[in-house]
Amino acid sequence: MMKRIACLTAVGAVLALSAPAWAEDQPAAPTKNVTSMSRTVTGKATVEAIDLATRHLSLKNDEGKTYTIVADKRVKNLAQVHVGDVVEVKYYEALAVDILPSGTPTSAVVEDAGGTAKPGAKPAGAAGRRVTIVAKIEAIDEATQHVTLRGPEGNLVEVKARNPANLKKVKVGDSVQITYTEAVAISVRKAGS
Protein backbone atom coordinates (compact mmCIF):
# COMPACT_ATOMS: atom_id res chain seq x y z
CA MET A 1 0.00 0.00 0.00
CA MET A 2 2.87 2.37 0.81
CA LYS A 3 4.38 2.02 -2.70
CA ARG A 4 0.94 2.58 -4.31
CA ILE A 5 0.34 5.73 -2.24
CA ALA A 6 3.84 7.02 -3.03
CA CYS A 7 3.30 6.32 -6.72
CA LEU A 8 -0.12 8.00 -6.75
CA THR A 9 1.31 10.98 -4.87
CA ALA A 10 4.03 11.33 -7.49
CA VAL A 11 1.69 10.83 -10.43
CA GLY A 12 -0.81 13.32 -9.10
CA ALA A 13 1.80 15.92 -8.39
CA VAL A 14 3.43 15.55 -11.79
CA LEU A 15 0.08 15.88 -13.52
CA ALA A 16 -0.93 18.83 -11.40
CA LEU A 17 2.25 20.77 -11.97
CA SER A 18 2.80 19.90 -15.61
CA ALA A 19 -0.31 21.15 -17.45
CA PRO A 20 -0.75 17.97 -19.53
CA ALA A 21 -2.74 17.54 -22.72
CA TRP A 22 -5.98 16.74 -20.91
CA ALA A 23 -9.03 18.95 -21.01
CA GLU A 24 -8.33 21.45 -18.26
CA ASP A 25 -11.38 22.59 -16.34
CA GLN A 26 -11.44 26.11 -14.97
CA PRO A 27 -12.66 26.55 -11.39
CA ALA A 28 -16.04 28.20 -10.88
CA ALA A 29 -14.46 31.21 -9.17
CA PRO A 30 -10.93 32.48 -9.91
CA THR A 31 -8.60 30.85 -7.42
CA LYS A 32 -5.02 29.67 -7.32
CA ASN A 33 -6.12 26.70 -5.26
CA VAL A 34 -7.80 24.35 -7.73
CA THR A 35 -6.57 22.56 -10.82
CA SER A 36 -8.56 19.78 -12.44
CA MET A 37 -8.43 17.76 -15.60
CA SER A 38 -10.27 14.78 -17.00
CA ARG A 39 -10.55 12.57 -20.04
CA THR A 40 -12.78 9.83 -21.33
CA VAL A 41 -11.62 7.13 -23.72
CA THR A 42 -14.13 4.93 -25.52
CA GLY A 43 -13.72 1.87 -27.66
CA LYS A 44 -15.75 -0.86 -29.23
CA ALA A 45 -15.12 -4.21 -30.85
CA THR A 46 -17.23 -6.88 -32.53
CA VAL A 47 -17.32 -10.44 -31.22
CA GLU A 48 -15.78 -12.62 -33.95
CA ALA A 49 -15.72 -15.92 -32.03
CA ILE A 50 -16.58 -17.21 -28.58
CA ASP A 51 -15.68 -20.41 -26.72
CA LEU A 52 -17.84 -20.71 -23.62
CA ALA A 53 -15.89 -23.71 -22.28
CA THR A 54 -12.60 -21.78 -22.16
CA ARG A 55 -14.26 -18.34 -21.83
CA HIS A 56 -12.17 -17.05 -24.77
CA LEU A 57 -13.58 -14.29 -26.98
CA SER A 58 -12.07 -13.05 -30.23
CA LEU A 59 -12.83 -9.36 -30.69
CA LYS A 60 -12.19 -7.21 -33.77
CA ASN A 61 -11.89 -3.44 -33.40
CA ASP A 62 -12.81 -0.72 -35.91
CA GLU A 63 -9.26 -0.72 -37.29
CA GLY A 64 -9.55 -4.43 -38.12
CA LYS A 65 -7.19 -5.68 -35.41
CA THR A 66 -8.29 -8.90 -33.69
CA TYR A 67 -7.71 -9.57 -29.98
CA THR A 68 -8.39 -12.68 -27.95
CA ILE A 69 -9.40 -12.12 -24.36
CA VAL A 70 -10.41 -14.42 -21.52
CA ALA A 71 -13.59 -13.47 -19.68
CA ASP A 72 -12.96 -13.73 -15.96
CA LYS A 73 -15.25 -16.04 -13.99
CA ARG A 74 -16.76 -12.93 -12.41
CA VAL A 75 -18.24 -12.01 -15.82
CA LYS A 76 -21.88 -13.00 -15.49
CA ASN A 77 -24.14 -14.09 -18.34
CA LEU A 78 -21.36 -14.96 -20.78
CA ALA A 79 -23.76 -17.36 -22.54
CA GLN A 80 -25.76 -14.27 -23.61
CA VAL A 81 -22.87 -13.12 -25.83
CA HIS A 82 -23.03 -14.11 -29.52
CA VAL A 83 -20.89 -13.67 -32.60
CA GLY A 84 -21.66 -10.24 -34.06
CA ASP A 85 -22.41 -8.61 -30.70
CA VAL A 86 -20.60 -5.35 -29.95
CA VAL A 87 -18.51 -4.89 -26.81
CA GLU A 88 -18.27 -1.25 -25.71
CA VAL A 89 -15.81 0.11 -23.18
CA LYS A 90 -15.69 3.57 -21.61
CA TYR A 91 -12.78 4.59 -19.43
CA TYR A 92 -12.84 7.81 -17.45
CA GLU A 93 -10.16 9.37 -15.34
CA ALA A 94 -9.92 12.67 -13.58
CA LEU A 95 -7.45 14.48 -11.40
CA ALA A 96 -8.20 17.36 -9.06
CA VAL A 97 -5.58 19.20 -7.06
CA ASP A 98 -6.36 21.60 -4.26
CA ILE A 99 -3.83 23.64 -2.37
CA LEU A 100 -4.83 23.45 1.29
CA PRO A 101 -3.74 25.68 4.18
CA SER A 102 -0.52 24.97 6.01
CA GLY A 103 -1.02 22.52 8.81
CA THR A 104 -3.60 20.33 7.08
CA PRO A 105 -2.65 16.78 8.10
CA THR A 106 -1.50 14.32 5.47
CA SER A 107 -3.86 11.44 4.72
CA ALA A 108 -4.85 8.80 2.18
CA VAL A 109 -8.36 7.51 1.43
CA VAL A 110 -9.27 4.90 -1.19
CA GLU A 111 -12.92 4.38 -2.20
CA ASP A 112 -14.11 1.60 -4.55
CA ALA A 113 -17.50 0.96 -6.17
CA GLY A 114 -18.84 -1.36 -8.85
CA GLY A 115 -21.69 -3.42 -10.21
CA THR A 116 -22.56 -6.07 -12.77
CA ALA A 117 -25.42 -7.08 -15.05
CA LYS A 118 -28.62 -8.64 -13.80
CA PRO A 119 -29.17 -12.38 -14.41
CA GLY A 120 -30.23 -13.13 -17.98
CA ALA A 121 -29.06 -9.80 -19.40
CA LYS A 122 -26.10 -9.24 -21.68
CA PRO A 123 -22.86 -9.00 -19.69
CA ALA A 124 -22.10 -5.55 -18.37
CA GLY A 125 -20.25 -4.07 -15.50
CA ALA A 126 -18.78 -0.93 -14.08
CA ALA A 127 -16.11 -0.26 -11.51
CA GLY A 128 -14.59 2.87 -10.11
CA ARG A 129 -11.97 4.01 -7.68
CA ARG A 130 -11.22 7.35 -6.09
CA VAL A 131 -7.94 7.91 -4.29
CA THR A 132 -7.51 11.08 -2.26
CA ILE A 133 -4.09 11.90 -0.86
CA VAL A 134 -3.05 14.93 1.15
CA ALA A 135 0.70 15.58 1.01
CA LYS A 136 2.75 18.43 2.49
CA ILE A 137 5.06 20.61 0.39
CA GLU A 138 8.49 20.26 2.00
CA ALA A 139 10.62 22.14 -0.55
CA ILE A 140 10.33 24.18 -3.75
CA ASP A 141 13.36 24.68 -5.98
CA GLU A 142 12.36 27.28 -8.57
CA ALA A 143 15.75 27.06 -10.32
CA THR A 144 15.26 23.36 -11.14
CA GLN A 145 11.43 23.54 -11.05
CA HIS A 146 11.27 20.71 -8.49
CA VAL A 147 8.81 20.32 -5.61
CA THR A 148 9.34 17.86 -2.77
CA LEU A 149 6.19 16.40 -1.20
CA ARG A 150 5.86 14.40 2.03
CA GLY A 151 3.15 11.76 1.68
CA PRO A 152 0.84 10.37 4.35
CA GLU A 153 3.28 7.60 5.27
CA GLY A 154 6.23 9.97 5.62
CA ASN A 155 7.66 9.20 2.19
CA LEU A 156 9.29 12.01 0.20
CA VAL A 157 8.54 12.39 -3.51
CA GLU A 158 10.27 14.91 -5.74
CA VAL A 159 8.43 16.04 -8.87
CA LYS A 160 9.35 18.45 -11.64
CA ALA A 161 6.89 21.12 -12.69
CA ARG A 162 6.67 21.47 -16.46
CA ASN A 163 4.77 24.71 -15.99
CA PRO A 164 6.93 26.95 -13.76
CA ALA A 165 3.99 29.36 -13.29
CA ASN A 166 2.32 26.75 -11.09
CA LEU A 167 5.17 27.07 -8.58
CA LYS A 168 4.01 30.62 -7.82
CA LYS A 169 0.69 29.22 -6.56
CA VAL A 170 2.23 27.25 -3.69
CA LYS A 171 4.63 27.69 -0.80
CA VAL A 172 6.54 25.42 1.55
CA GLY A 173 4.23 24.18 4.28
CA ASP A 174 1.11 24.15 2.09
CA SER A 175 -0.71 20.88 1.80
CA VAL A 176 -1.70 19.49 -1.58
CA GLN A 177 -4.84 17.39 -1.86
CA ILE A 178 -4.66 15.13 -4.92
CA THR A 179 -7.85 13.31 -5.89
CA TYR A 180 -7.51 10.76 -8.68
CA THR A 181 -10.68 9.11 -9.97
CA GLU A 182 -10.95 6.35 -12.54
CA ALA A 183 -13.90 4.35 -13.75
CA VAL A 184 -14.53 1.79 -16.44
CA ALA A 185 -17.84 0.59 -17.86
CA ILE A 186 -18.17 -2.40 -20.18
CA SER A 187 -21.34 -3.45 -21.96
CA VAL A 188 -22.39 -5.85 -24.70
CA ARG A 189 -25.14 -5.12 -27.19
CA LYS A 190 -26.49 -6.71 -30.34
CA ALA A 191 -25.06 -5.26 -33.54
CA GLY A 192 -27.25 -2.47 -34.89
CA SER A 193 -29.02 -1.79 -31.58
Contacts in CASP RR format, 6 or more apart in sequence:
PFRMAT RR
TARGET T0000
AUTHOR 0000-0000-0000
METHOD contacts of the structure
MODEL  1
MMKRIACLTAVGAVLALSAPAWAEDQPAAPTKNVTSMSRTVTGKATVEAI
DLATRHLSLKNDEGKTYTIVADKRVKNLAQVHVGDVVEVKYYEALAVDIL
PSGTPTSAVVEDAGGTAKPGAKPAGAAGRRVTIVAKIEAIDEATQHVTLR
GPEGNLVEVKARNPANLKKVKVGDSVQITYTEAVAISVRKAGS
2 153 0 8 1.000
2 155 0 8 1.000
5 108 0 8 1.000
5 133 0 8 1.000
5 151 0 8 1.000
5 152 0 8 1.000
5 153 0 8 1.000
5 155 0 8 1.000
6 151 0 8 1.000
6 153 0 8 1.000
6 155 0 8 1.000
6 157 0 8 1.000
8 131 0 8 1.000
8 133 0 8 1.000
8 178 0 8 1.000
8 180 0 8 1.000
9 133 0 8 1.000
9 135 0 8 1.000
9 149 0 8 1.000
9 151 0 8 1.000
9 155 0 8 1.000
9 157 0 8 1.000
9 178 0 8 1.000
10 149 0 8 1.000
10 157 0 8 1.000
10 159 0 8 1.000
11 180 0 8 1.000
12 95 0 8 1.000
12 97 0 8 1.000
12 178 0 8 1.000
12 180 0 8 1.000
13 97 0 8 1.000
13 135 0 8 1.000
13 147 0 8 1.000
13 149 0 8 1.000
13 157 0 8 1.000
13 159 0 8 1.000
13 176 0 8 1.000
13 178 0 8 1.000
14 159 0 8 1.000
14 160 0 8 1.000
15 22 0 8 1.000
15 37 0 8 1.000
15 95 0 8 1.000
15 97 0 8 1.000
16 35 0 8 1.000
16 95 0 8 1.000
16 97 0 8 1.000
16 166 0 8 1.000
16 176 0 8 1.000
16 178 0 8 1.000
17 147 0 8 1.000
17 159 0 8 1.000
17 160 0 8 1.000
17 161 0 8 1.000
17 162 0 8 1.000
17 163 0 8 1.000
17 166 0 8 1.000
17 167 0 8 1.000
18 160 0 8 1.000
18 161 0 8 1.000
18 162 0 8 1.000
18 163 0 8 1.000
19 162 0 8 1.000
19 163 0 8 1.000
19 166 0 8 1.000
20 37 0 8 1.000
22 37 0 8 1.000
22 38 0 8 1.000
22 39 0 8 1.000
22 95 0 8 1.000
23 37 0 8 1.000
23 38 0 8 1.000
23 39 0 8 1.000
24 35 0 8 1.000
24 36 0 8 1.000
24 37 0 8 1.000
25 36 0 8 1.000
25 37 0 8 1.000
25 38 0 8 1.000
27 33 0 8 1.000
27 34 0 8 1.000
27 36 0 8 1.000
32 99 0 8 1.000
32 169 0 8 1.000
33 98 0 8 1.000
33 99 0 8 1.000
33 100 0 8 1.000
33 169 0 8 1.000
34 96 0 8 1.000
34 97 0 8 1.000
34 98 0 8 1.000
34 99 0 8 1.000
35 96 0 8 1.000
35 97 0 8 1.000
35 166 0 8 1.000
36 94 0 8 1.000
36 95 0 8 1.000
36 96 0 8 1.000
36 97 0 8 1.000
37 94 0 8 1.000
37 95 0 8 1.000
38 92 0 8 1.000
38 93 0 8 1.000
38 94 0 8 1.000
38 95 0 8 1.000
39 92 0 8 1.000
39 93 0 8 1.000
39 94 0 8 1.000
40 90 0 8 1.000
40 91 0 8 1.000
40 92 0 8 1.000
41 90 0 8 1.000
41 91 0 8 1.000
41 92 0 8 1.000
42 88 0 8 1.000
42 89 0 8 1.000
42 90 0 8 1.000
42 91 0 8 1.000
43 61 0 8 1.000
43 62 0 8 1.000
43 88 0 8 1.000
43 89 0 8 1.000
43 90 0 8 1.000
44 61 0 8 1.000
44 62 0 8 1.000
44 86 0 8 1.000
44 87 0 8 1.000
44 88 0 8 1.000
44 89 0 8 1.000
45 59 0 8 1.000
45 60 0 8 1.000
45 61 0 8 1.000
45 62 0 8 1.000
45 67 0 8 1.000
45 86 0 8 1.000
45 87 0 8 1.000
46 59 0 8 1.000
46 60 0 8 1.000
46 84 0 8 1.000
46 85 0 8 1.000
46 86 0 8 1.000
46 87 0 8 1.000
46 191 0 8 1.000
47 57 0 8 1.000
47 58 0 8 1.000
47 59 0 8 1.000
47 81 0 8 1.000
47 82 0 8 1.000
47 83 0 8 1.000
47 84 0 8 1.000
47 85 0 8 1.000
47 86 0 8 1.000
47 87 0 8 1.000
47 188 0 8 1.000
48 58 0 8 1.000
48 59 0 8 1.000
48 60 0 8 1.000
48 66 0 8 1.000
48 83 0 8 1.000
48 84 0 8 1.000
49 56 0 8 1.000
49 57 0 8 1.000
49 58 0 8 1.000
49 83 0 8 1.000
50 56 0 8 1.000
50 57 0 8 1.000
50 58 0 8 1.000
50 78 0 8 1.000
50 81 0 8 1.000
50 82 0 8 1.000
50 83 0 8 1.000
51 57 0 8 1.000
52 78 0 8 1.000
52 79 0 8 1.000
54 70 0 8 1.000
55 70 0 8 1.000
55 71 0 8 1.000
55 72 0 8 1.000
55 73 0 8 1.000
55 75 0 8 1.000
55 78 0 8 1.000
56 68 0 8 1.000
56 69 0 8 1.000
56 70 0 8 1.000
56 71 0 8 1.000
57 68 0 8 1.000
57 69 0 8 1.000
57 70 0 8 1.000
57 71 0 8 1.000
57 81 0 8 1.000
57 87 0 8 1.000
58 66 0 8 1.000
58 67 0 8 1.000
58 68 0 8 1.000
59 66 0 8 1.000
59 67 0 8 1.000
59 68 0 8 1.000
59 69 0 8 1.000
59 87 0 8 1.000
60 66 0 8 1.000
60 67 0 8 1.000
61 67 0 8 1.000
71 78 0 8 1.000
71 123 0 8 1.000
74 116 0 8 1.000
75 116 0 8 1.000
75 123 0 8 1.000
76 116 0 8 1.000
76 117 0 8 1.000
76 119 0 8 1.000
76 123 0 8 1.000
77 117 0 8 1.000
77 119 0 8 1.000
77 120 0 8 1.000
77 121 0 8 1.000
77 122 0 8 1.000
77 123 0 8 1.000
78 123 0 8 1.000
80 120 0 8 1.000
80 121 0 8 1.000
80 122 0 8 1.000
80 123 0 8 1.000
80 188 0 8 1.000
81 122 0 8 1.000
81 123 0 8 1.000
81 188 0 8 1.000
82 190 0 8 1.000
84 190 0 8 1.000
84 191 0 8 1.000
85 122 0 8 1.000
85 188 0 8 1.000
85 189 0 8 1.000
85 190 0 8 1.000
85 191 0 8 1.000
86 188 0 8 1.000
86 189 0 8 1.000
86 190 0 8 1.000
86 191 0 8 1.000
86 192 0 8 1.000
87 186 0 8 1.000
87 187 0 8 1.000
87 188 0 8 1.000
88 186 0 8 1.000
88 187 0 8 1.000
88 188 0 8 1.000
88 189 0 8 1.000
89 184 0 8 1.000
89 185 0 8 1.000
89 186 0 8 1.000
90 184 0 8 1.000
90 185 0 8 1.000
91 182 0 8 1.000
91 183 0 8 1.000
91 184 0 8 1.000
92 181 0 8 1.000
92 182 0 8 1.000
92 183 0 8 1.000
92 184 0 8 1.000
93 180 0 8 1.000
93 181 0 8 1.000
93 182 0 8 1.000
93 183 0 8 1.000
94 179 0 8 1.000
94 180 0 8 1.000
94 181 0 8 1.000
94 182 0 8 1.000
95 178 0 8 1.000
95 179 0 8 1.000
95 180 0 8 1.000
95 181 0 8 1.000
96 177 0 8 1.000
96 178 0 8 1.000
96 179 0 8 1.000
96 181 0 8 1.000
97 176 0 8 1.000
97 177 0 8 1.000
97 178 0 8 1.000
97 179 0 8 1.000
98 176 0 8 1.000
98 177 0 8 1.000
98 179 0 8 1.000
99 169 0 8 1.000
99 170 0 8 1.000
99 174 0 8 1.000
99 175 0 8 1.000
99 176 0 8 1.000
99 177 0 8 1.000
100 134 0 8 1.000
100 174 0 8 1.000
100 175 0 8 1.000
100 176 0 8 1.000
100 177 0 8 1.000
101 174 0 8 1.000
101 175 0 8 1.000
102 171 0 8 1.000
102 173 0 8 1.000
102 174 0 8 1.000
102 175 0 8 1.000
103 136 0 8 1.000
103 173 0 8 1.000
103 175 0 8 1.000
104 134 0 8 1.000
104 136 0 8 1.000
104 175 0 8 1.000
104 177 0 8 1.000
105 134 0 8 1.000
105 175 0 8 1.000
106 133 0 8 1.000
106 134 0 8 1.000
106 135 0 8 1.000
106 136 0 8 1.000
106 150 0 8 1.000
106 151 0 8 1.000
106 152 0 8 1.000
106 154 0 8 1.000
106 175 0 8 1.000
107 132 0 8 1.000
107 133 0 8 1.000
107 134 0 8 1.000
107 152 0 8 1.000
108 131 0 8 1.000
108 132 0 8 1.000
108 133 0 8 1.000
108 134 0 8 1.000
108 151 0 8 1.000
108 152 0 8 1.000
108 153 0 8 1.000
109 131 0 8 1.000
109 132 0 8 1.000
109 133 0 8 1.000
110 129 0 8 1.000
110 130 0 8 1.000
110 131 0 8 1.000
111 129 0 8 1.000
111 130 0 8 1.000
111 131 0 8 1.000
111 132 0 8 1.000
112 127 0 8 1.000
112 128 0 8 1.000
112 129 0 8 1.000
113 127 0 8 1.000
113 128 0 8 1.000
113 129 0 8 1.000
114 125 0 8 1.000
114 126 0 8 1.000
114 127 0 8 1.000
114 128 0 8 1.000
115 125 0 8 1.000
115 126 0 8 1.000
115 127 0 8 1.000
116 123 0 8 1.000
116 124 0 8 1.000
116 125 0 8 1.000
117 123 0 8 1.000
117 124 0 8 1.000
117 125 0 8 1.000
122 187 0 8 1.000
122 188 0 8 1.000
122 189 0 8 1.000
122 190 0 8 1.000
123 186 0 8 1.000
123 187 0 8 1.000
123 188 0 8 1.000
124 185 0 8 1.000
124 186 0 8 1.000
124 187 0 8 1.000
124 188 0 8 1.000
125 185 0 8 1.000
125 186 0 8 1.000
125 187 0 8 1.000
126 183 0 8 1.000
126 184 0 8 1.000
126 185 0 8 1.000
126 186 0 8 1.000
127 183 0 8 1.000
127 184 0 8 1.000
128 181 0 8 1.000
128 182 0 8 1.000
128 183 0 8 1.000
128 184 0 8 1.000
129 181 0 8 1.000
129 182 0 8 1.000
129 183 0 8 1.000
130 179 0 8 1.000
130 180 0 8 1.000
130 181 0 8 1.000
131 179 0 8 1.000
131 180 0 8 1.000
131 181 0 8 1.000
132 177 0 8 1.000
132 178 0 8 1.000
132 179 0 8 1.000
132 180 0 8 1.000
133 151 0 8 1.000
133 152 0 8 1.000
133 177 0 8 1.000
133 178 0 8 1.000
133 179 0 8 1.000
134 151 0 8 1.000
134 152 0 8 1.000
134 175 0 8 1.000
134 176 0 8 1.000
134 177 0 8 1.000
134 178 0 8 1.000
135 149 0 8 1.000
135 150 0 8 1.000
135 151 0 8 1.000
135 152 0 8 1.000
135 157 0 8 1.000
135 175 0 8 1.000
135 176 0 8 1.000
135 178 0 8 1.000
136 149 0 8 1.000
136 150 0 8 1.000
136 151 0 8 1.000
136 173 0 8 1.000
136 174 0 8 1.000
136 175 0 8 1.000
136 176 0 8 1.000
137 147 0 8 1.000
137 148 0 8 1.000
137 149 0 8 1.000
137 170 0 8 1.000
137 171 0 8 1.000
137 172 0 8 1.000
137 173 0 8 1.000
137 174 0 8 1.000
137 175 0 8 1.000
137 176 0 8 1.000
138 148 0 8 1.000
138 149 0 8 1.000
138 150 0 8 1.000
138 156 0 8 1.000
138 172 0 8 1.000
138 173 0 8 1.000
139 146 0 8 1.000
139 147 0 8 1.000
139 148 0 8 1.000
139 172 0 8 1.000
140 146 0 8 1.000
140 147 0 8 1.000
140 148 0 8 1.000
140 167 0 8 1.000
140 170 0 8 1.000
140 171 0 8 1.000
140 172 0 8 1.000
141 147 0 8 1.000
142 164 0 8 1.000
142 167 0 8 1.000
144 160 0 8 1.000
145 160 0 8 1.000
145 161 0 8 1.000
145 162 0 8 1.000
145 164 0 8 1.000
145 167 0 8 1.000
146 158 0 8 1.000
146 159 0 8 1.000
146 160 0 8 1.000
146 161 0 8 1.000
147 158 0 8 1.000
147 159 0 8 1.000
147 160 0 8 1.000
147 161 0 8 1.000
147 167 0 8 1.000
147 170 0 8 1.000
148 156 0 8 1.000
148 157 0 8 1.000
148 158 0 8 1.000
149 156 0 8 1.000
149 157 0 8 1.000
149 158 0 8 1.000
149 159 0 8 1.000
149 176 0 8 1.000
150 156 0 8 1.000
151 157 0 8 1.000
161 167 0 8 1.000
170 176 0 8 1.000
END
